[in-house]
Every structure is written in structure tokens, then in C-alpha cells.
Amino acid sequence: MCQLSNVCKRSSYQVIINDFGKPNEVLEGVYVEVPNKLSSNQILLKVLMSPINPSDINMIEGTYHIKPSLPAVAGNEGVGEILEVGGAVQDHQVGERVIYSVADRSQCQLGAGTWRQFSIVNETNIIKVPSNISLIGAATLAVNPCTAYRMLKDFVKLKTDDVIIQNGSNSAVGQYIIQLCKYWGIKTINIIRGRQEDEKEQLVGHLQNLGADIILTEEDRKKGALKDILKSLPEKPKLALNCVGGDSSAHLVNSLRQKGVIVTYGGMSKRPVMIPTGAAIFKQITAHGYWNTEWMKDYKNSPERMEMITELCDYLDKGIIKTPKAELFYIKDFKTAVSESLKEFKTSKKVLVMDETLKC
Amino acid sequence: MCQLSNVCKRSSYQVIINDFGKPNEVLEGVYVEVPNKLSSNQILLKVLMSPINPSDINMIEGTYHIKPSLPAVAGNEGVGEILEVGGAVQDHQVGERVIYSVADRSQCQLGAGTWRQFSIVNETNIIKVPSNISLIGAATLAVNPCTAYRMLKDFVKLKTDDVIIQNGSNSAVGQYIIQLCKYWGIKTINIIRGRQEDEKEQLVGHLQNLGADIILTEEDRKKGALKDILKSLPEKPKLALNCVGGDSSAHLVNSLRQKGVIVTYGGMSKRPVMIPTGAAIFKQITAHGYWNTEWMKDYKNSPERMEMITELCDYLDKGIIKTPKAELFYIKDFKTAVSESLKEFKTSKKVLVMDETLKC
């Protein structure tokens, strides 16, 4: 055990879930004292930023697959700076920038979320990241870019000029899919929800800038636009990435080539994944689900994970991938941030900043 | 080239598809002359029996994934006896009993169906079967028992006391699934369509005799009976086999354990396979389709296929698996046979017999 160098006890503001329900009715901001002793393998982090992801909201609502014991601190990923290390810690040093995510912790610590100013974590539960990447990039690295990366790597072998198709293409994951594919030479067909003409134009422009090859709306798809697009391709998509479900997923499946694969990582329509029976049998389509939390648990501290994080940090540093537009909120304004994140057509990711001076 | 020993030309009655549509409007029975010359690798078969499978009907209706060039002979599997062999044939002899199925032939020969009295086939397209197994067993071996066998072998590793769940359990494939599982020590949960009480009782008795562990109707399932059944099991099913689709498939998926697998081989409800999004993502369920025709093409003349056929013939011989109840029709009565096969609640498989003397 070692003593924190700062003898005065630190006070940490954190957002806790008191009960499952409507976020702004059940969340509460409170001050707690940070324990002033670290055990030998613990690390004290000054948390810098933590995003509001859809799964955070589901967890607060009690609709997520995993329910923490209450009260629990909200938030599931973030970036921090090491303030103190326990006596036996060898692989980390004070001043390092690290990312951490709740999937790294055991089930009983699920409540130990990231929407807080200071956090004591086990040394094996953090990953060092270079300090040249943006704080927003680091804070949002563990979930969305990793989800995009793994879905493109783990289910089919993609090579240059292969085609993938996705729906919900404007989601944070969708935008990383576009950028990774662009860099890897893979063509993307991107379906987005319909919206007002000027807004649509802006979004299409944004996705094209990221590297999207083909963009169409769900409405275009329903009118048969996808068929014409597929006819124009030398080969049909090998992989479909689905975060919508329902009819939209059935159309993704129908657009796949023989022995194609659909991977589901979300269900925005609240409808099940639908696989037309003929496609399942005669086209030999396989459907998988991808859950980042599970992958991180299975591959904790694995070479695969370190390789991915290193590669993604490099891409962020070189501007090969850009983080989706983000809007920063001081942690004490979490209610406004959460309300904004609940709006149907969001144009930016909401990120909590733990130190008001970092906000700009 | 070699001359057929019987110089008189043979006449063969066969059922041809003239057009795609309602079976008894588009099927026609005709006599054709059997060519009296075999090329060096050809074999002349006296066809003995050929079943009417649902996929035969779909092919006639034009709704099947594969459409033969018309006119085409109907039927896709059967058993025959070798009458003559070409000059270069070494692995087969006159008098042998063999099974053959259309999946063994190239796309352009799809029309060369099995509802006929004589057939000239390539030597690589037939498989010898022992003459001690029943003709009905041999005639129906290539599709349904193989489908059941492969679905139980190829998608998850099942061990003694594992549980599988299936719907449409009274289908021919479903009955083989029950029997193979019984013999291999695997427990089965079997969902059947609801029907009148006396008929249901009879069917339940029949499936229990085959070795079914748990039987419930789709109506019981909708009322929540499946939940109670699952609670009573030490472990949830590892594998679900689906020939219904729609809600029924969603319930199969929900009954699976973590990382369970659903395999679809039919879609009697005409609804797509439905995979609840939460199950796809958080339970990491994988969905596959199984198409026997494709498997047979991929594994033509493979050791895996020979091993399976040998094993299934042995099971048939020893009574470990029984063929579903069959009703025999002389080929010239094909219209009656087809009409009977189209009835909604069938209690037996309809099988065409090519030689009237074999009918009893």
C-alpha cells in the first residue's frame, strides 16, 4: 500500500445512476472523496473526457444487456492521465495518458463508470495511448472505432475493391467504417435515414468527404435504388453491417453475394434482424452479432487488441480517421449533454469534460 | 461406346414439367425411347422408387432457387438398379443398387429428374447402397436424412446430454433429427403445429416413439410453455433447427444459450428468419442456412459423404432410424400422388414406384 502524495483528500464530482429509468430523472451529480490510499496494483487517474454513447443511455434506462448494481457511476469509456501509481505497478508511469473502459473490469465493478473526475483503476485495466492524438479521439477510441475495425476484420477476409454495405451509416461506428474502408481500398454502399433535403445534402457531403463511395437513403432503397446500384457493380457485397434491423436488414441480406455475411451491432428500428429464408438457405448467408464489450473481455491484454489500438492511434494521428463531430459539455452540465444526446437526429457526439479548462 | 445388350429399344414412362405452374396443370406423363447406346462412363439404371419432396413441388411451381430448362423430367432423388454399364466403368456392376440425386449432376442436366422408369447417368453420379435396406429408405436417403445428419454435425460440436431445439418437428427431416439425436444421446425439444386433439395425441405418440424428449405445439410456445421447459433444463440448447421462420424462429433463437447457433433449412410460414437484435449482439447468436444440394455439390464423392451414407445405411438396416410413413403410388398415378402431397396436414411421404409390381 502506498500513500497518495497529496495528503489533502481529493474531491471528485461524479454522475451516478440512482435507479433505472429516464436518464435525467435518475441521474444525479454528487461529490465523493477519493480514497487516499492505493493498493499495490492500483492507479489513480485524473479523468479527462468521457463520451455519452447510446449504450450508456440504455444502461441508465435499464434496457441494456448488463445492469450494474445501483447506485453506480455512469459512463463506459474515457481517457485519463495517471496521477499516482501503486507500489507494484511497473508498466505505467505518472503523467501517462491512458484509455480505459468498463468492459475491462469485472462484473461487480460495472458500476465504476467513467463519468467522474478521478478514478482508481487496476493497472491491467488501462491502455497507454500516445499523447499526440486528440483527447476526444482517445476518449472515444475504445468503443466505436474498435467496433468498426473488428467487424471489418473478423468475419470475412476483405481485399482491395471488395464491397461492403451498411445501414445507419451516419452513426459514429458507421463513419469509422467508411474511413477505414476508404483507407483499406474497400468500397462502401452506405444507407442513411431520409431527412430534409438541405440536411440530407449536408450529410451526404460529409460522408463523401470521409470517403463514402455510394450513399442512398432508406427511402431510395425502398423505391428500388439499391437494385440498380448492385447491377452496376462487378461483384456484390461480401459483408453487410447492420445497426437498424427489420426490413432494412432484410435488404442488406438480399444485396449480399453467395456465402455473404451480415453482422449486427445495433437495432435502431427496434425490429429483429430479418433474414429472408431463401437467402439463408440458397445464398448460404451467415448472420453474426458483434458486441464490443464481449470482444474486449475475450481479448483483454491480447496482442490483437494492442495491435488494433496502436494502429487506430496511428490512423488518428495521421488524420486517416477523424472522430465524428463532437460537442463538449462540462461534467456538471451532464443533464444538458444527456438531453442533447437523446435527440433523434444528432449531428454530433456529446462528450463530457471533467475539467472545465479543457472544454475549449 | 457400347451397345445395350437388349437390342429392342426400351420405352420409359416419365413425368415432365412443360411449364412452371400448378403441378397438375403443368406436369405430363409421356413415353420416351431410352437411347440404346451408352458412352464409356455411362450407366443405364432401372429406376425403382423416387419420392415427392417439397423442393420437387417448388421446382415444378417455378418458385425454387434453381429452375431447370423446360421441358424437364421432375424429381430430384431416387433409387435404381444397374442394368448396363459403359465400357470404361470400373467401380460399378450390373445388378447393383444405387441412389442418385439431381444435385450430383451439372446445372445443364437439372432437367434430368428422377420421376422416370429408366435413366442414363454418369458413373460418378451414383452411390452404391447395400441391398438389405428398404427401397423406400434408399429412395429417400439422399435428401432428408442427410440434411438432418449434416445439420447436427457441421455447425456446433454436440456431445451427450446436450440439448437441441427444433420447429416443424413432424417434417421428414424433423423426424430424422429426433431419431439421430436419440441414438447419439442428445436431448430434443420439438415444436409442432397445433392440430385437433386426437390427431395431436397420435402425432405426439409417434414422435415419442421415435425418441422425442419434449414435444410442444406452437400454441403452447406462444402461451409461454417454452420458458418453463427451459427453466427445467440444466443447460439451454446449443443448436436450433428452423424450417418455419417468423416468430417461431425468434423463439428458437431466444431459447438458445450464449453463442448458440440457429440453422435454417425451410420456411413454412413464408416469413423471414427473425433474430431478436439483443440475442444477436449480446448472446452472440450465429445464424446459418443449410442447403443439401449445395453440400452435395461441394462434397461430391468426398470421404465425408461416403462415411455419412454408409453410416445412415447402417442405421436404416439396424432400425436405428426409420423412414417416415410412406404411401406408394405407381408412377402413372403421379397426379393423385402429387395432389396428396399438396395437402396441408400430411401424415405420410408420397413415393412414386416405377414398376407396378413393386407397389406392395
Interface residues (C-beta under 8 A of the other chain):
Chain A: H65 G245 A250 T264 Y265 G266 G267 K270 R271 P272 V273 M274 I275 P276 T277 G278 A279 A280 I281 F282 K283 Q284 I285 T286 A287 H288 G289 Y290 W291 E294
Chain B: H65 G245 A250 T264 Y265 G266 G267 K270 R271 P272 V273 M274 I275 P276 T277 G278 A279 A280 I281 F282 K283 Q284 I285 T286 A287 H288 G289 Y290 W291 E294
